[in-house]
Amino acid sequence: MSVSLVLIVVMAALYACGVYLLLERSMTRVLLGFLLVGNATNILILITSGRRGAAPIVDGQADPADFADPLPQAFVLTAIVITFGISAFMLALIYRSWRLAQGDTLADDAEDLEIGRRGVPAEEESEQGDGDDEAGGESEFGDRAEAAVPSGDRASQRDRAHHDEKGDRA
């Protein structure tokens, strides 16, 4: 099997331009970069799909060894649908950003930059909570919701207290 050098060069150029555009601050350029990367991925699947073959139509006269593999074609169709869906979502985000701010360029958030520069002190982390309901209610998982993701001594103390309560009831 011989792969066309032109397809490889086009695929590499699409990936390079797409990644460059994905790193921009303009959401429109990010969308264009995503579309280029999606098309480059389709070409990559085409390149790696193997040899060309006949259409898999069963008429009894063609040898099944001559058929083309339909799996890469299904991958390309799936990639096209995924690219279309994400592009539609990104277009909605761009439109909303344009309607609210009259621009699509993302700016740095000053508070995020400050937190990234100095870090979050341990006191503030404990004040922020662990993601539970602020009203003090339990989640739909009951009192075992936090047991799935233990976080240090606090979780082990809670687990021990939970097991002690079960022991007292028995």
C-alpha positions in Angstrom: 0.0 0.0 0.0 1.3 3.4 -1.0 0.2 6.5 0.9 0.1 9.7 -1.1 2.7 12.2 0.2 0.3 15.0 -0.7 -2.2 13.7 1.8 0.4 13.5 4.6 1.6 17.0 3.9 -2.0 18.4 3.8 -2.8 16.6 7.0 0.3 17.9 8.8 -0.4 21.5 7.6 -4.1 21.3 8.8 -2.9 20.0 12.2 -0.3 22.8 12.5 -2.6 25.6 11.5 -5.4 24.2 13.6 -3.3 24.0 16.8 -2.0 27.5 16.1 -5.6 28.8 15.9 -6.7 26.8 18.9 -4.1 28.7 21.0 -5.5 32.1 20.1 -7.7 34.3 22.3 -10.4 34.9 19.8 -13.2 32.4 20.0 -13.8 32.6 16.3 -10.2 31.6 15.6 -10.6 28.8 18.1 -13.6 27.5 16.2 -11.7 27.7 12.9 -8.8 25.8 14.5 -11.2 23.2 15.8 -12.6 22.7 12.3 -9.1 22.4 10.8 -8.1 19.8 13.4 -11.3 17.9 12.7 -10.7 17.8 9.0 -7.1 16.8 9.6 -8.3 13.9 11.8 -10.6 12.8 9.0 -7.6 12.7 6.5 -5.6 10.8 9.1 -8.3 8.2 9.3 -8.4 8.0 5.5 -4.6 7.6 5.3 -4.5 4.8 8.0 -7.6 3.0 6.7 -5.7 0.6 4.5 -5.9 -0.4 0.8 -8.7 0.6 -1.5 -11.4 -1.9 -2.2 -14.6 -2.6 -3.9 -18.0 -1.6 -2.5 -19.3 -4.3 -0.2 -22.3 -5.2 -2.2 -23.3 -8.8 -2.0 -24.2 -9.9 -5.5 -22.4 -13.3 -5.3 -19.8 -12.4 -8.0 -17.3 -10.3 -6.0 -14.7 -11.9 -3.8 -15.1 -10.8 -0.2 -11.3 -10.3 0.1 -11.7 -7.4 -2.4 -14.2 -5.5 -0.3 -13.2 -2.2 1.4 -13.2 -2.1 5.1 -16.3 -0.2 6.2 -15.0 0.6 9.7 -12.8 3.6 8.8 -15.8 5.0 6.9 -17.9 4.7 10.0 -15.1 6.4 12.0 -15.0 9.3 9.5 -18.8 9.7 9.6 -18.7 9.7 13.4 -15.9 12.3 13.5 -17.9 14.5 11.1 -21.0 14.3 13.4 -19.0 15.1 16.5 -17.2 18.0 14.8 -20.5 19.4 13.7 -22.1 19.1 17.2 -19.1 20.8 18.9 -19.0 23.5 16.2 -22.6 24.3 16.7 -22.1 24.6 20.5 -19.1 26.8 20.0 -21.0 29.0 17.5 -23.7 29.4 20.2 -21.0 30.4 22.7 -19.5 32.9 20.2 -22.9 34.4 19.4 -23.8 34.8 23.1 -20.4 36.4 23.8 -20.9 38.8 20.9 -24.4 39.7 22.1 -23.2 40.3 25.7 -19.8 41.9 25.3 -19.7 43.0 21.6 -16.6 40.9 21.1 -15.3 37.4 21.1 -11.8 37.9 22.6 -11.3 36.3 26.0 -9.5 38.3 28.6 -7.5 37.2 31.6 -9.4 37.1 34.9 -7.5 39.2 37.4 -8.6 37.1 40.4 -7.6 33.9 38.7 -4.2 35.3 37.8 -3.7 36.4 41.4 -4.7 33.0 42.8 -2.3 31.4 40.3 0.5 33.6 41.4 0.2 33.3 45.2 -1.8 30.0 45.6 -4.7 29.4 47.9 -3.9 29.3 51.6 -5.1 26.3 53.6 -7.5 28.4 55.7 -9.4 29.6 52.6 -9.6 26.0 51.2 -11.3 24.8 54.4 -13.6 27.8 54.4 -14.7 27.1 50.8 -16.0 23.7 51.8 -15.7 20.4 49.9 -18.4 20.9 47.3 -21.4 19.8 49.5 -24.7 21.6 49.6 -24.2 25.0 51.2 -27.6 24.8 52.9 -26.3 21.9 55.0 -28.6 19.3 53.3 -27.5 15.9 52.2 -27.1 15.0 48.5 -29.1 12.4 46.7 -26.5 9.8 47.7 -27.1 10.2 51.4 -24.4 10.3 54.0 -22.1 8.1 51.9 -21.5 10.7 49.2 -18.2 11.8 50.6 -17.0 8.3 51.4 -16.4 7.8 47.6 -13.7 10.4 47.6 -11.8 10.5 50.9 -9.7 13.6 51.6 -7.2 12.9 54.3 -7.9 12.5 58.0 -11.3 14.2 57.9 -12.7 11.5 55.7 -11.3 8.6 57.8 -12.7 10.2 61.0 -16.1 10.4 59.4 -15.9 6.8 58.2 -14.9 5.6 61.6 -17.8 7.6 63.2 -20.2 6.1 60.6 -19.0 2.6 61.4 -19.3 3.2 65.1 -22.9 4.4 64.7 -23.7 1.1 62.8 -22.1 -0.9 65.6 -24.2 0.9 68.3 -27.4 0.1 66.4 -26.6 -3.6 66.1 
